[in-house]
């Protein structure tokens, strides 16, 4: 590196281009002009170079300030003024690196390491230029002043550049935030119209974007758009409510109602409390639509009464259930009493589960309707030819509601239904609810079977009798049964005596204790006429497929019913 600590000679000419060394003879002082007592008659020649020691040239502080300021501009002008072009190139390279790292403007700005390094280069360059300028004259008294003024003016370049860059960086940041906002909007558009459960994560992701913009960047352009976006967001999530799909609206509205727990209330504004009324309306609409059906509506109505007990929707729950109960009680007289009964059961169960005491009390109305409904259902099943179902329904009715005045008729219909299940003619009409008057004929039923027999009958009157097993009685062959059954002298057969009004009757003989599982029940019918006494004999025969008198399983029960003097038949 070239020497920077030479001094110019006092009184040396300055031609505006710096020191040119004129007046030096290149050989230094030879001492010829000095005589030890003063100067001789001739002026001695100037020294060939500046002395190694002595004060700096005049104006050095001002020159140092000017050179330092010019280098602080980042343009290397302080070195250029001093003629140090290699050092100026270092400043230009540092500035170029800064511009390469900074442009185009990035939302995050210039990397911290690059900026610190560049500032360090400028400070070192300014200090170095100041040092050199203190040891070098600039050729005129006006030059340092001009350098200082020019340095002050040119400092506006980096300051202005920093301001412009800051503005560009802010705009880039704004654009980045707007892009984030657009991404959140796109997620809402993609999720809109889809079932909430399948796109809940998409809605949550969009909300995270809006919340971050509004809470972390409150002064940005994107943040100012967030309130409008949140309104659109709420509209998209609550779309099922707007379309009156109340059951589908419950889940998204419940989700919206929880947002104030995670989003700043100032950001949500009036939206924070908006879901309450729509949610109450949806809970009511959904619950009422399910009354008496699958689910029963109890979950939704219970949530409504617990969460919004003072809402207008909650006040409608009791009247709505009460009206539905009355409608179903009226429907018991219609074409589908069984369906109406099931609805009443559901309504009663729902009412009893709800937290409001006034609503719980409606369970009693529903239960009374169920009693009527079960009976009406059994009758309807009998009339529709569903004899097995009718028997089950009315038997359960008689067992469950023993104090009801219709128990006797329910049992009679159940008996007729059981006979009709094997003999459909017995189900042509319901058993009379009142016993007929007039004369009655006696029917004596004897049991010549080794097992007990239950006899069911229906006609003008309906009932059952049970005959004990015949002790010592055996099964007959097919050929012997009709001839020998109930005719053994000296044997006492178990008997049952019925007094029947005249009319057409249907009988079902059911094997009981002592019969094998293969013994069949047997049904028959007869017409009871005035002036006759009737007898019937039940016995069991064994029949072989080949006609031999060998035991046969199953053993059918073959009852015999005979009018007085007409002989027995089966």
C-alpha positions in Angstrom: 0.0 0.0 0.0 1.2 3.5 -0.8 2.4 5.7 2.0 -0.2 8.0 3.4 1.8 10.0 5.9 3.8 12.5 3.8 3.4 16.2 4.3 3.5 18.9 1.7 6.1 21.7 2.1 4.9 25.0 3.6 4.3 27.5 0.8 4.3 24.9 -1.9 2.2 25.6 -4.9 -1.2 24.0 -5.1 -2.4 23.9 -8.7 -5.8 22.4 -7.9 -4.8 18.9 -8.6 -2.9 18.1 -5.4 0.8 18.1 -4.7 3.0 17.7 -7.8 6.3 17.8 -6.1 7.5 20.9 -8.0 10.3 22.8 -6.2 11.9 19.6 -5.1 15.1 18.6 -6.8 14.7 15.0 -6.0 17.9 14.9 -4.0 16.7 16.3 -0.7 18.3 19.1 1.2 22.1 19.4 0.9 22.6 22.0 3.5 24.5 24.3 1.2 22.4 27.3 1.8 22.8 27.2 5.6 25.8 28.7 7.3 24.9 28.0 10.8 24.2 31.7 11.5 21.4 32.4 9.1 20.7 32.3 5.4 23.3 33.2 2.8 22.7 35.5 0.0 20.9 32.9 -2.1 17.5 31.0 -1.4 18.2 27.3 -0.8 16.3 24.8 -3.1 13.2 23.1 -1.5 13.5 19.6 -0.1 12.8 16.8 -2.6 10.0 15.2 -0.3 8.0 16.2 2.7 9.5 15.7 6.0 8.6 12.6 7.9 7.3 14.5 10.9 5.5 17.7 11.4 1.9 19.0 11.5 -0.7 17.9 8.9 -1.4 20.1 6.0 -3.8 23.0 6.6 -7.6 22.2 6.6 -7.0 18.5 7.5 -10.0 18.2 9.9 -12.4 19.5 7.3 -10.9 17.2 4.6 -11.2 14.2 6.9 -14.9 15.0 7.6 -15.6 15.5 3.9 -13.9 12.2 2.9 -15.7 10.3 5.6 -19.1 11.7 4.7 -18.6 10.9 1.0 -17.7 7.3 1.9 -20.7 7.0 4.2 -22.9 7.4 1.1 -21.8 3.9 0.1 -20.6 5.2 -3.3 -16.9 5.3 -2.4 -16.6 9.0 -3.3 -14.3 9.8 -0.4 -11.7 7.4 -1.9 -12.4 8.7 -5.4 -11.7 12.3 -4.2 -8.4 11.1 -2.7 -7.5 9.1 -5.8 -7.7 5.8 -4.0 -9.6 3.9 -6.7 -8.9 0.4 -5.5 -10.4 1.2 -2.2 -13.4 2.9 -3.9 -13.9 -0.3 -5.9 -14.2 -2.2 -2.6 -17.0 0.2 -1.5 -18.8 -0.2 -4.9 -18.6 -4.0 -4.6 -20.0 -3.9 -1.0 -22.9 -1.7 -2.3 -23.5 -4.1 -5.2 -23.7 -7.1 -2.8 -26.2 -5.2 -0.7 -28.3 -4.4 -3.7 -28.2 -8.0 -4.9 -29.4 -9.2 -1.5 -32.0 -6.5 -1.0 -33.7 -6.4 -4.5 -36.3 -7.1 -5.3 -37.8 -6.1 -1.9 -38.7 -9.0 0.3 -41.3 -8.9 3.1 -38.6 -10.0 5.5 -36.2 -7.2 4.4 -32.4 -7.5 4.0 -30.9 -10.4 5.9 -29.5 -9.1 9.2 -26.0 -10.5 8.6 -25.7 -8.7 5.2 -26.9 -5.4 6.6 -24.6 -5.5 9.6 -21.6 -6.4 7.3 -22.4 -3.6 4.9 -22.7 -1.0 7.7 -19.4 -2.2 9.1 -17.8 -1.8 5.7 -19.1 1.8 5.5 -17.9 2.7 8.9 -14.4 1.3 8.2 -14.3 3.0 4.8 -15.3 6.4 6.4 -12.7 6.1 9.1 -10.1 5.0 6.6 -10.9 7.9 4.2 -10.8 10.4 7.2 -7.3 9.1 8.1 -6.0 9.4 4.6 -7.5 12.9 4.1 -5.8 14.2 7.2 -2.5 13.5 5.6 -3.2 14.6 2.1 -3.9 18.2 0.9 -6.6 18.6 -1.7 -5.0 21.5 -3.5 -7.2 24.4 -2.5 -9.0 25.8 0.5 -12.4 25.4 -1.1 -12.1 21.7 -1.8 -12.6 20.4 1.8 -15.6 22.7 2.1 -17.1 21.4 -1.1 -16.4 17.8 -0.1 -18.2 18.3 3.2 -21.2 19.9 1.6 -21.3 17.3 -1.1 -21.1 14.5 1.5 -23.9 16.0 3.5 -26.1 16.2 0.3 -25.2 12.7 -0.9 -26.0 11.2 2.4 -29.6 11.7 1.3 -29.0 9.0 -1.3 -28.7 6.0 1.1 -31.2 7.6 3.4 -33.7 8.0 0.6 -32.8 4.5 -0.7 -33.5 3.1 2.7 -36.8 4.9 2.8 -37.8 3.7 -0.6 -36.7 0.2 0.1 -38.6 0.2 3.4 -41.7 1.3 1.5 -41.2 -1.5 -1.1 -40.6 -4.0 1.7 -43.8 -2.9 3.4 -45.7 -3.3 0.1 -44.2 -6.7 -0.4 -45.3 -7.6 3.1 -48.8 -6.2 2.4 -49.0 -8.3 -0.7 -47.9 -11.4 1.1 -50.6 -10.8 3.7 -53.2 -10.3 1.0 -52.1 -13.6 -0.6 -52.6 -15.3 2.7 -56.1 -13.8 2.9 -56.8 -15.0 -0.6 -55.7 -18.5 0.4 -58.0 -18.5 3.4 -60.9 -17.3 1.1 -60.2 -20.2 -1.3 -60.4 -22.7 1.6 -63.8 -21.3 2.5 -65.0 -21.4 -1.1 -63.9 -25.0 -1.4 -65.6 -26.1 1.8 -68.8 -24.2 1.2 -71.7 -26.5 0.4 -70.0 -29.6 1.6 -71.2 -31.6 4.7 -69.7 -29.8 7.7 -68.2 -32.9 9.3 -66.1 -33.6 6.2 -64.7 -30.0 5.8 -64.4 -28.9 9.3 -60.6 -28.9 9.1 -60.8 -26.7 6.0 -62.9 -24.1 7.9 -60.6 -24.3 10.8 -57.6 -23.6 8.6 -59.3 -20.6 7.0 -60.1 -19.3 10.5 -56.5 -19.6 11.5 -55.5 -17.4 8.6 -58.1 -14.7 9.4 -57.3 -14.8 13.1 -53.5 -14.4 12.4 -54.1 -11.5 10.0 -56.4 -9.7 12.4 -54.5 -10.3 15.6 -50.9 -10.3 14.4 -51.0 -7.7 11.7 -53.8 -5.4 12.8 -52.7 -2.4 10.7 -52.3 -4.2 7.4 -54.7 -3.8 4.5 -55.4 -7.5 4.7 -56.4 -7.2 8.4 -58.9 -4.4 7.5 -60.6 -6.9 5.1 -60.9 -9.6 7.7 -64.2 -8.5 9.3 -65.9 -8.8 5.9 -64.3 -12.2 5.3 -65.5 -13.4 8.7 -69.0 -12.4 7.7 -68.7 -14.5 4.6 -67.1 -17.3 6.6 -70.1 -17.3 9.0 -72.5 -17.3 6.1 -70.7 -20.3 4.5 -70.6 -22.4 7.7 -74.2 -21.7 8.6 -75.6 -22.3 5.1 -77.7 -25.2 6.3 -79.5 -22.9 8.7 -80.3 -20.4 6.0 -81.7 -23.3 3.9 -83.8 -24.5 7.0 -82.0 -27.8 7.2 -82.1 -27.6 10.9 -80.6 -31.0 11.8 -77.6 -30.3 9.6 -77.2 -26.8 11.0 -76.8 -27.9 14.6 -73.1 -29.0 14.3 -71.8 -26.0 12.3 -73.7 -23.5 14.5 -72.4 -25.1 17.6 -68.9 -24.8 16.2 -69.4 -21.1 15.4 -70.7 -20.5 18.9 -67.3 -21.7 20.3 -65.2 -19.3 18.2 -65.2 -16.5 20.8 -63.1 -18.8 23.0 -60.3 -18.8 20.5 -60.7 -15.6 18.5 -60.5 -12.0 19.8 -63.9 -10.6 20.5 -63.0 -7.3 18.9 -62.2 -9.1 15.7 -65.5 -11.0 15.7 -67.6 -8.0 16.7 -71.4 -8.7 16.5 -70.6 -12.1 15.0 -69.5 -13.4 18.4 -73.1 -13.6 19.7 -74.9 -14.2 16.4 -75.0 -18.0 16.5 -77.1 -18.2 19.7 -80.5 -17.6 18.2 -80.0 -19.6 15.0 -78.7 -22.5 17.1 -81.7 -22.4 19.4 -84.0 -22.3 16.4 -82.2 -25.3 14.8 -82.2 -27.3 17.9 -85.9 -26.8 18.2 -86.6 -27.5 14.5 -84.5 -30.6 14.5 -85.8 -32.0 17.8 -89.4 -31.5 16.9 -88.9 -33.1 13.5 -87.7 -36.2 15.2 -90.4 -36.5 17.9 -91.7 -40.0 18.0 -89.3 -41.2 15.4 -85.7 -42.5 15.3 -83.7 -40.6 17.8 -86.8 -39.1 19.4 -85.5 -35.6 19.3 -84.6 -35.7 22.9 -80.9 -35.0 22.4 -81.6 -31.7 20.5 -84.5 -30.6 22.7 -82.6 -31.4 25.8 -79.6 -29.3 24.6 -82.0 -26.5 23.8 -83.6 -26.5 27.2 -80.2 -26.7 29.0 -78.4 -24.1 26.9 -81.1 -21.6 26.0 -83.8 -22.2 28.7 -85.2 -18.6 28.3 -85.2 -18.6 24.5 -88.5 -18.4 22.5 -87.6 -21.7 21.0 -87.3 -23.4 24.4 -90.8 -22.1 25.4 -92.3 -23.9 22.5 -91.0 -27.3 23.4 -93.8 -28.3 25.8 -96.7 -27.1 23.5 -95.1 -28.8 20.5 -94.9 -32.2 22.3 -98.3 -31.8 23.8 -99.8 -31.2 20.3 -98.0 -34.1 18.8 -99.4 -36.4 21.6 -102.9 -35.2 20.9 -102.5 -35.8 17.2 -101.3 -39.3 17.7 -104.1 -40.1 20.1 -106.5 -39.0 17.4 -104.6 -41.2 14.9 -105.4 -44.3 17.0 -108.8 -44.3 15.3 -107.3 -44.2 11.9 -105.9 -46.8 9.5 -102.5 -47.2 11.3 -103.1 -47.4 15.1 -100.0 -49.5 15.6 -97.7 -46.8 14.1 -99.5 -44.2 16.1 -98.9 -46.2 19.3 -95.2 -46.5 18.6 -95.0 -42.7 18.1 -96.8 -42.2 21.4 -94.2 -44.5 23.1 -91.4 -42.4 21.7 -93.1 -39.1 22.7 -93.5 -40.3 26.2 -89.9 -41.4 26.4 -88.7 -38.1 25.0 -90.8 -36.0 27.4 -89.6 -37.9 30.4 -85.9 -37.3 29.5 -86.2 -33.6 29.1 -85.0 -31.3 32.0 -88.1 -29.1 32.2 -90.7 -30.4 34.7 -93.6 -29.1 32.7 -92.5 -31.1 29.8 -91.9 -34.2 31.9 -95.5 -34.2 33.0 -96.6 -34.8 29.4 -95.4 -38.4 29.8 -98.7 -39.3 31.5 -100.7 -38.1 28.5 -98.6 -40.2 26.2 -98.9 -43.3 28.4 -102.6 -43.1 28.5 -102.6 -42.9 24.7 -100.3 -45.9 24.6 -102.8 -48.1 26.5 -105.6 -47.2 24.0 -103.1 -47.7 21.2 -102.0 -51.2 22.2 -105.6 -52.4 22.3 -106.4 -50.6 19.0 -103.3 -52.1 17.4 -104.2 -55.6 18.4 -107.7 -55.2 17.0 -106.4 -53.8 13.8 -103.9 -56.6 13.4 -106.7 -59.2 13.8 -108.9 -57.4 11.2 -105.9 -57.3 8.8 -105.4 -61.1 9.2 -102.2 -60.8 11.1 -103.4 -63.3 13.7 -100.0 -64.1 15.2 -99.2 -60.5 15.8 -102.7 -59.8 17.2 -102.4 -62.7 19.6 -99.0 -61.4 20.9 -100.2 -57.8 21.1 -103.5 -58.4 23.0 -102.0 -61.1 25.3 -99.4 -58.5 26.3 -102.1 -55.9 26.8 -104.1 -58.2 29.1 -100.9 -59.0 31.2 -99.7 -55.4 31.3 -103.0 -53.5 31.9 -104.9 -55.9 34.2 -107.2 -53.2 35.6 -108.3 -52.0 32.2 -112.0 -52.8 31.4 -111.0 -54.2 28.0 -108.9 -57.0 29.3 -111.6 -59.7 28.9 -112.3 -58.8 25.3 -108.5 -58.6 24.6 -108.1 -62.1 25.8 -111.1 -63.3 23.7 -109.6 -61.7 20.6 -106.2 -63.3 21.4 -107.9 -66.7 21.7 -109.7 -66.2 18.4 -106.5 -65.0 16.8 -104.7 -68.2 17.9 -107.5 -70.4 16.5 -107.5 -68.3 13.3 -103.8 -68.7 12.8 -104.5 -72.4 12.2 -108.1 -72.0 10.9 -108.5 -68.7 9.1 -112.3 -69.0 9.1 -112.2 -68.2 12.8 -110.8 -64.8 12.0 -113.6 -63.5 9.8 -115.0 -61.4 12.5 -114.1 -60.2 16.0 -115.5 -62.1 18.9 -118.7 -60.4 20.3 -117.9 -58.0 23.1 -121.1 -59.0 24.9 -122.5 -62.4 25.7 -125.5 -63.3 23.6 -128.8 -64.2 25.3 -131.1 -67.1 24.5 -130.9 -70.9 25.1 -127.6 -72.7 25.4 -126.6 -76.2 24.3 -124.3 -78.4 26.2 -121.0 -79.6 24.8 -119.2 -82.4 26.7 -115.5 -82.8 25.7 -113.8 -86.0 26.9 -110.1 -86.7 26.8 -108.9 -90.2 25.8 -105.3 -89.1 25.3 -102.3 -89.8 27.6 -101.6 -86.1 27.7 -103.4 -83.0 28.8 -105.3 -81.1 26.2 -106.3 -77.4 26.0 -109.3 -76.6 24.0 -109.8 -73.1 22.6 -113.1 -72.1 21.0 -114.6 -69.0 19.5 -118.0 -68.2 18.0 -120.9 -66.4 19.7 -118.8 -66.9 22.8 -115.1 -67.4 23.2 -113.0 -69.2 25.8 -110.7 -72.0 26.8 -110.9 -75.2 28.8 -108.2 -77.6 29.9 -108.6 -81.4 30.2 -106.2 -83.4 32.3 -104.3 -86.3 30.9 -106.2 -89.6 30.9 -104.6 -92.1 33.3 -104.0 -95.5 31.7 -105.2 -94.2 28.2 -103.0 -95.2 25.3 -102.6 -94.2 21.7 -104.8 -95.8 19.1 -104.1 -97.1 15.7 -105.6 -95.2 12.9 -108.3 -97.8 12.3 -109.1 -98.4 16.0 -109.3 -94.7 17.1 -112.6 -93.8 15.6 -114.2 -97.1 16.9 -112.8 -97.3 20.4 -111.9 -93.8 21.6 -113.9 -92.7 24.8 -115.9 -96.0 24.8 -114.0 -98.2 27.3 -116.6 -99.3 29.9 -115.8 -98.6 33.5 -113.2 -95.9 32.6 -113.6 -92.4 33.8 -112.4 -90.0 31.2 -111.4 -86.4 32.1 -114.3 -84.2 30.9 -115.2 -80.5 30.3 -118.8 -79.3 29.9 -119.5 -76.1 28.0 -122.9 -74.4 27.6 -122.8 -72.7 24.2 -125.4 -70.4 22.5 -126.3 -71.5 19.1 -124.1 -70.5 16.2 -121.0 -71.4 14.3 -117.9 -72.3 16.4 -114.3 -72.9 15.7 -112.1 -75.1 18.0 -108.4 -75.6 18.5 -107.1 -78.6 20.4 -103.6 -78.1 21.8 -101.5 -80.9 23.3 -100.1 -80.3 26.7 -98.0 -82.0 29.3 -97.2 -85.6 28.4 -97.4 -85.2 24.7 -94.3 -85.6 22.5 -93.0 -82.7 20.6 -94.3 -84.2 17.4 -98.0 -84.1 18.4 -99.8 -81.6 16.4 -102.5 -79.2 17.4 -105.8 -79.7 15.6 -108.5 -77.3 14.7 -112.1 -78.0 13.6 -115.4 -76.2 13.3 -119.1 -77.0 13.8 -122.4 -75.4 14.0 -124.3 -75.6 17.3 -128.0 -75.7 16.9 -130.8 -75.5 19.4 -132.2 -78.7 20.8 -129.0 -80.7 20.6 -126.4 -81.9 23.1 -123.0 -82.3 21.7 -120.1 -84.5 22.7 -116.5 -84.5 21.6 -113.7 -87.0 22.2 -110.0 -86.3 21.9 -107.5 -89.1 21.4 -104.1 -89.7 19.8 -103.4 -92.1 17.0 -100.2 -93.8 15.8 -99.9 -94.1 12.1 -97.2 -95.8 9.9 -96.5 -94.6 6.4 -97.0 -98.2 5.2 -100.3 -98.7 6.9 -99.0 -100.9 9.7 -100.1 -100.3 13.3 -96.7 -99.1 14.5 -95.8 -96.0 16.5 -95.4 -93.0 14.3 -93.7 -89.7 15.2 -95.1 -87.1 15.1 -98.4 -88.3 16.5 -101.2 -86.0 15.4 -104.0 -85.2 17.8 -107.4 -86.1 16.2 -110.3 -84.6 18.1 -113.9 -85.8 17.6 -117.0 -83.6 17.9 -120.5 -85.3 17.7 -124.1 -84.0 18.0 -126.4 -85.9 20.3 -127.3 -89.2 18.7 -125.4 -88.5 15.5 -122.3 -90.5 16.3 -118.8 -89.2 16.6 -116.6 -87.8 13.8 -113.3 -86.1 13.4 
